[in-house]
Amino acid sequence: MGEAGKKNIAGNSLHRWMVWFDAQSLRELVEEVKRMDTAIMTADEKQTFVMQSEDARDYYERRQKAEWDRISGLNEARREGENRILDFLDKGYATEAIRRELANADIT
């Protein structure tokens, strides 16, 4: 094990990073510092991503974009729903009337 493994990893972020960077660190110790420090976990995930093949990176990027598009669509639908409810409230609809209107609405 490298010199970094002898340091205080629990109380010192720099020592955790030294363990992660040290190629001689024991795998178990590296896994421990990844669990202790979300920044190190993120860096490790990014390093793994960069080391992947071009096809794997392309697949990951397409999957990530699809997830962002899905979240964007959900946010847009939520905003649209909020606006519809506000329109009904502005027109003086009561809660039960709004429920009926929305239940009968053709939402596609």
N, CA, C and O of each residue as an XYZ file, in Angstrom:
432
protein
N       0.852     -1.170      0.000
C       0.000      0.000      0.000
C       0.889      1.222      0.000
O       1.938      1.239      0.645
N       0.466      2.254     -0.731
C       1.242      3.485     -0.806
C       1.196      4.264      0.490
O       0.488      3.892      1.426
N       1.936      5.320      0.541
C       2.028      6.168      1.721
C       0.676      6.752      2.108
O       0.412      6.953      3.293
N      -0.187      7.028      1.127
C      -1.476      7.660      1.411
C      -2.362      6.780      2.281
O      -3.176      7.302      3.043
N      -2.226      5.454      2.190
C      -3.051      4.546      2.970
C      -2.806      4.631      4.461
O      -3.647      4.191      5.245
N      -1.682      5.181      4.873
C      -1.339      5.293      6.293
C      -1.901      6.569      6.914
O      -1.799      6.758      8.126
N      -2.476      7.424      6.124
C      -2.974      8.714      6.603
C      -4.348      8.569      7.247
O      -4.964      7.506      7.165
N      -4.829      9.631      7.885
C      -6.147      9.693      8.506
C      -7.186     10.012      7.425
O      -7.391     11.178      7.085
N      -7.836      8.985      6.892
C      -8.804      9.231      5.813
C     -10.147      9.692      6.351
O     -10.871     10.407      5.658
N     -10.496      9.303      7.562
C     -11.807      9.672      8.105
C     -11.902     11.172      8.363
O     -12.960     11.769      8.161
N     -10.822     11.778      8.801
C     -10.883     13.171      9.207
C     -10.254     14.152      8.242
O     -10.215     15.350      8.521
N      -9.757     13.668      7.103
C      -9.029     14.574      6.228
C      -9.328     14.259      4.765
O      -8.947     13.208      4.250
N     -10.011     15.183      4.113
C     -10.399     15.016      2.706
C      -9.184     14.860      1.794
O      -9.211     14.065      0.855
N      -8.129     15.611      2.066
C      -6.918     15.523      1.252
C      -6.340     14.114      1.300
O      -5.879     13.595      0.284
N      -6.364     13.496      2.474
C      -5.842     12.135      2.604
C      -6.702     11.145      1.816
O      -6.188     10.190      1.235
N      -8.019     11.383      1.804
C      -8.888     10.503      0.999
C      -8.539     10.615     -0.477
O      -8.464      9.609     -1.183
N      -8.326     11.850     -0.944
C      -7.949     12.040     -2.350
C      -6.611     11.372     -2.652
O      -6.427     10.792     -3.722
N      -5.686     11.457     -1.712
C      -4.375     10.830     -1.919
C      -4.521      9.322     -2.071
O      -3.834      8.709     -2.888
N      -5.412      8.721     -1.287
C      -5.672      7.278     -1.417
C      -6.215      6.985     -2.806
O      -5.769      6.044     -3.463
N      -7.168      7.778     -3.255
C      -7.802      7.540     -4.552
C      -6.785      7.663     -5.693
O      -6.810      6.868     -6.633
N      -5.895      8.653     -5.614
C      -4.902      8.873     -6.675
C      -3.749      7.865     -6.644
O      -3.120      7.613     -7.671
N      -3.474      7.295     -5.480
C      -2.328      6.399     -5.324
C      -2.631      5.039     -5.956
O      -3.495      4.306     -5.474
N      -1.931      4.711     -7.016
C      -2.149      3.446     -7.731
C      -1.841      2.240     -6.851
O      -2.290      1.134     -7.151
N      -1.093      2.427     -5.784
C      -0.733      1.316     -4.898
C      -1.734      1.111     -3.755
O      -1.579      0.185     -2.959
N      -2.744      1.955     -3.669
C      -3.737      1.809     -2.599
C      -4.521      0.521     -2.785
O      -4.835      0.120     -3.906
N      -4.826     -0.112     -1.678
C      -5.641     -1.326     -1.715
C      -7.035     -0.997     -2.240
O      -7.600      0.052     -1.931
N      -7.572     -1.908     -3.035
C      -8.904     -1.716     -3.622
C      -9.955     -1.448     -2.532
O     -10.821     -0.591     -2.710
N      -9.883     -2.174     -1.407
C     -10.845     -2.003     -0.319
C     -10.772     -0.592      0.258
O     -11.799     -0.008      0.603
N      -9.571     -0.047      0.364
C      -9.389      1.302      0.890
C      -9.943      2.336     -0.089
O     -10.574      3.312      0.315
N      -9.701      2.112     -1.366
C     -10.246      3.028     -2.390
C     -11.767      3.005     -2.335
O     -12.403      4.057     -2.395
N     -12.357      1.819     -2.222
C     -13.816      1.716     -2.121
C     -14.322      2.431     -0.875
O     -15.378      3.064     -0.907
N     -13.585      2.336      0.211
C     -13.978      3.003      1.449
C     -13.974      4.524      1.280
O     -14.916      5.191      1.707
N     -12.929      5.078      0.664
C     -12.893      6.541      0.504
C     -13.971      7.001     -0.474
O     -14.491      8.108     -0.336
N     -14.316      6.171     -1.459
C     -15.406      6.525     -2.374
C     -16.732      6.598     -1.622
O     -17.549      7.480     -1.888
N     -16.949      5.677     -0.686
C     -18.180      5.699      0.120
C     -18.199      6.889      1.078
O     -19.269      7.392      1.418
N     -17.038      7.336      1.509
C     -16.944      8.419      2.487
C     -17.098      9.798      1.854
O     -17.483     10.753      2.529
N     -16.800      9.905      0.568
C     -16.674     11.231     -0.053
C     -17.380     11.236     -1.414
O     -16.917     10.601     -2.361
N     -18.500     11.956     -1.502
C     -19.265     11.967     -2.754
C     -18.482     12.591     -3.903
O     -18.685     12.223     -5.060
N     -17.597     13.522     -3.602
C     -16.791     14.125     -4.669
C     -15.852     13.086     -5.280
O     -15.646     13.068     -6.494
N     -15.293     12.235     -4.454
C     -14.413     11.182     -4.955
C     -15.224     10.155     -5.733
O     -14.774      9.667     -6.769
N     -16.415      9.824     -5.241
C     -17.286      8.890     -5.956
C     -17.614      9.442     -7.344
O     -17.570      8.704     -8.329
N     -17.938     10.716     -7.428
C     -18.252     11.351     -8.708
C     -17.039     11.337     -9.631
O     -17.163     11.032    -10.817
N     -15.869     11.667     -9.091
C     -14.643     11.657     -9.895
C     -14.359     10.251    -10.416
O     -13.941     10.083    -11.561
N     -14.586      9.247     -9.577
C     -14.350      7.870     -9.983
C     -15.309      7.468    -11.110
O     -14.906      6.804    -12.066
N     -16.572      7.872    -10.991
C     -17.547      7.571    -12.042
C     -17.159      8.255    -13.352
O     -17.268      7.661    -14.425
N     -16.710      9.495    -13.260
C     -16.303     10.219    -14.470
C     -15.067      9.575    -15.097
O     -14.967      9.484    -16.320
N     -14.135      9.133    -14.268
C     -12.943      8.469    -14.783
C     -13.343      7.172    -15.495
O     -12.828      6.868    -16.571
N     -14.237      6.431    -14.906
C     -14.723      5.196    -15.530
C     -15.370      5.498    -16.870
O     -15.166      4.775    -17.845
N     -16.155      6.574    -16.913
C     -16.817      6.984    -18.151
C     -15.801      7.313    -19.234
O     -15.948      6.876    -20.375
N     -14.778      8.075    -18.890
C     -13.762      8.488    -19.866
C     -12.996      7.282    -20.397
O     -12.557      7.279    -21.547
N     -12.838      6.270    -19.568
C     -12.081      5.089    -19.968
C     -12.887      4.126    -20.845
O     -12.331      3.176    -21.395
N     -14.197      4.369    -20.976
C     -15.036      3.484    -21.779
C     -14.736      3.641    -23.267
O     -14.062      4.578    -23.695
N     -15.255      2.705    -24.025
C     -15.117      2.785    -25.474
C     -15.984      3.928    -26.004
O     -16.875      4.416    -25.309
N     -15.716      4.342    -27.222
C     -16.497      5.417    -27.837
C     -17.966      5.030    -27.946
O     -18.843      5.866    -27.725
N     -18.247      3.771    -28.285
C     -19.631      3.314    -28.381
C     -20.338      3.387    -27.031
O     -21.495      3.800    -26.951
N     -19.642      2.987    -25.978
C     -20.232      3.027    -24.644
C     -20.494      4.462    -24.211
O     -21.535      4.751    -23.622
N     -19.560      5.363    -24.497
C     -19.760      6.778    -24.159
C     -20.939      7.355    -24.939
O     -21.749      8.101    -24.388
N     -21.032      7.004    -26.225
C     -22.137      7.492    -27.053
C     -23.473      7.006    -26.500
O     -24.427      7.779    -26.407
N     -23.543      5.731    -26.133
C     -24.769      5.172    -25.552
C     -25.128      5.911    -24.267
O     -26.284      6.284    -24.066
N     -24.139      6.124    -23.397
C     -24.363      6.824    -22.142
C     -24.894      8.239    -22.404
O     -25.851      8.673    -21.763
N     -24.275      8.948    -23.338
C     -24.692     10.321    -23.630
C     -26.110     10.368    -24.186
O     -26.882     11.262    -23.839
N     -26.463      9.401    -25.054
C     -27.830      9.354    -25.593
C     -28.831      9.035    -24.486
O     -29.919      9.609    -24.439
N     -28.457      8.118    -23.598
C     -29.334      7.768    -22.483
C     -29.518      8.961    -21.546
O     -30.620      9.215    -21.061
N     -28.430      9.689    -21.296
C     -28.493     10.871    -20.434
C     -29.385     11.941    -21.060
O     -30.195     12.556    -20.367
N     -29.240     12.167    -22.371
C     -30.071     13.157    -23.059
C     -31.538     12.761    -23.004
O     -32.401     13.614    -22.795
N     -31.829     11.480    -23.189
C     -33.215     11.010    -23.115
C     -33.797     11.264    -21.727
O     -34.961     11.645    -21.601
N     -32.995     11.054    -20.692
C     -33.465     11.306    -19.328
C     -33.716     12.797    -19.106
O     -34.715     13.168    -18.489
N     -32.825     13.653    -19.598
C     -33.035     15.100    -19.480
C     -34.292     15.522    -20.228
O     -35.060     16.349    -19.736
N     -34.507     14.954    -21.424
C     -35.718     15.268    -22.195
C     -36.971     14.829    -21.441
O     -37.970     15.548    -21.422
N     -36.917     13.641    -20.814
C     -38.054     13.140    -20.048
C     -38.362     14.076    -18.879
O     -39.520     14.420    -18.637
N     -37.332     14.480    -18.167
C     -37.519     15.382    -17.022
C     -38.061     16.729    -17.496
O     -38.940     17.310    -16.860
N     -37.536     17.214    -18.607
C     -38.021     18.478    -19.157
C     -39.504     18.382    -19.513
O     -40.274     19.304    -19.242
N     -39.899     17.262    -20.122
C     -41.306     17.055    -20.473
C     -42.194     17.005    -19.245
O     -43.292     17.559    -19.247
N     -41.723     16.339    -18.188
C     -42.496     16.281    -16.947
C     -42.639     17.663    -16.325
O     -43.707     18.019    -15.828
N     -41.562     18.437    -16.353
C     -41.628     19.798    -15.802
C     -42.594     20.669    -16.605
O     -43.341     21.463    -16.032
N     -42.579     20.520    -17.920
C     -43.490     21.288    -18.771
C     -44.937     20.902    -18.493
O     -45.809     21.768    -18.423
N     -45.200     19.594    -18.334
C     -46.559     19.133    -18.038
C     -47.022     19.671    -16.683
O     -48.178     20.066    -16.527
N     -46.122     19.683    -15.716
C     -46.479     20.224    -14.406
C     -46.829     21.702    -14.497
O     -47.818     22.154    -13.919
N     -46.001     22.458    -15.235
C     -46.277     23.892    -15.396
C     -47.611     24.112    -16.113
O     -48.384     24.995    -15.743
N     -47.872     23.308    -17.132
C     -49.132     23.429    -17.870
C     -50.315     23.139    -16.947
O     -51.318     23.852    -16.974
N     -50.196     22.091    -16.132
C     -51.261     21.751    -15.184
C     -51.480     22.857    -14.162
O     -52.619     23.193    -13.837
N     -50.399     23.418    -13.662
C     -50.524     24.521    -12.697
C     -51.228     25.711    -13.340
O     -52.077     26.348    -12.716
N     -50.877     26.006    -14.577
C     -51.506     27.139    -15.269
C     -52.998     26.892    -15.499
O     -53.805     27.812    -15.363
N     -53.368     25.657    -15.847
C     -54.783     25.344    -16.048
C     -55.561     25.533    -14.757
O     -56.657     26.093    -14.763
N     -54.992     25.064    -13.643
C     -55.665     25.221    -12.353
C     -55.791     26.697    -11.996
O     -56.839     27.131    -11.519
N     -54.732     27.471    -12.223
C     -54.796     28.907    -11.938
C     -55.860     29.591    -12.795
O     -56.561     30.482    -12.315
N     -55.987     29.181    -14.056
C     -57.035     29.737    -14.923
C     -58.416     29.454    -14.344
O     -59.275     30.336    -14.313
N     -58.627     28.217    -13.885
C     -59.922     27.879    -13.288
C     -60.170     28.701    -12.027
O     -61.279     29.188    -11.809
N     -59.141     28.855    -11.200
C     -59.293     29.655     -9.986
C     -59.595     31.106    -10.318
O     -60.425     31.734     -9.662
N     -58.922     31.647    -11.342
C     -59.180     33.022    -11.764
C     -60.623     33.201    -12.231
O     -61.200     34.278    -12.082
N     -61.198     32.147    -12.795
C     -62.589     32.200    -13.274
C     -63.579     31.943    -12.147
O     -64.789     31.966    -12.373
N     -63.082     31.698    -10.932
C     -63.954     31.523     -9.777
C     -64.433     30.102     -9.548
O     -65.357     29.880     -8.766
N     -63.823     29.141    -10.215
C     -64.235     27.746    -10.023
C     -63.901     27.297     -8.603
O     -62.870     27.678     -8.048
N     -64.773     26.491     -8.030
C     -64.512     25.868     -6.729
C     -63.674     24.606     -6.964
O     -63.559     24.119     -8.089
N     -63.104     24.099     -5.897
C     -62.216     22.939     -5.988
C     -62.899     21.758     -6.669
O     -62.314     21.126     -7.548
N     -64.122     21.461     -6.273
C     -64.831     20.311     -6.852
C     -65.108     20.532     -8.336
O     -65.038     19.584     -9.119
N     -65.414     21.738     -8.729
C     -65.662     22.045    -10.145
C     -64.369     21.891    -10.952
O     -64.397     21.415    -12.087
N     -63.256     22.287    -10.375
C     -61.959     22.130    -11.056
C     -61.675     20.647    -11.254
O     -61.237     20.231    -12.327
N     -61.927     19.847    -10.213
C     -61.723     18.390    -10.336
C     -62.557     17.811    -11.466
O     -62.061     17.014    -12.263
N     -63.824     18.208    -11.539
C     -64.706     17.704    -12.603
C     -64.192     18.118    -13.977
O     -64.154     17.301    -14.896
N     -63.800     19.369    -14.123
C     -63.297     19.872    -15.409
C     -62.046     19.107    -15.837
O     -61.914     18.710    -16.995
N     -61.147     18.910    -14.904
C     -59.904     18.208    -15.231
C     -60.159     16.730    -15.513
O     -59.500     16.146    -16.373
N     -61.101     16.122    -14.805
C     -61.429     14.712    -15.050
C     -62.043     14.526    -16.425
O     -61.837     13.493    -17.063
N     -62.799     15.518    -16.889
C     -63.450     15.429    -18.207
C     -62.566     15.938    -19.341
O     -62.908     15.777    -20.512
N     -61.441     16.546    -19.006
C     -60.558     17.125    -20.032
C     -59.900     16.032    -20.845
O     -59.571     14.965    -20.328
N     -59.716     16.306    -22.105
C     -59.009     15.387    -23.006
C     -57.529     15.726    -22.912
O     -57.044     16.616    -23.611
N     -56.818     15.019    -22.053
C     -55.393     15.271    -21.840
C     -54.606     14.282    -22.669
O     -54.610     13.081    -22.399
N     -53.925     14.801    -23.688
C     -53.107     13.944    -24.541
C     -51.717     14.459    -24.633
O     -50.882     13.862    -25.312
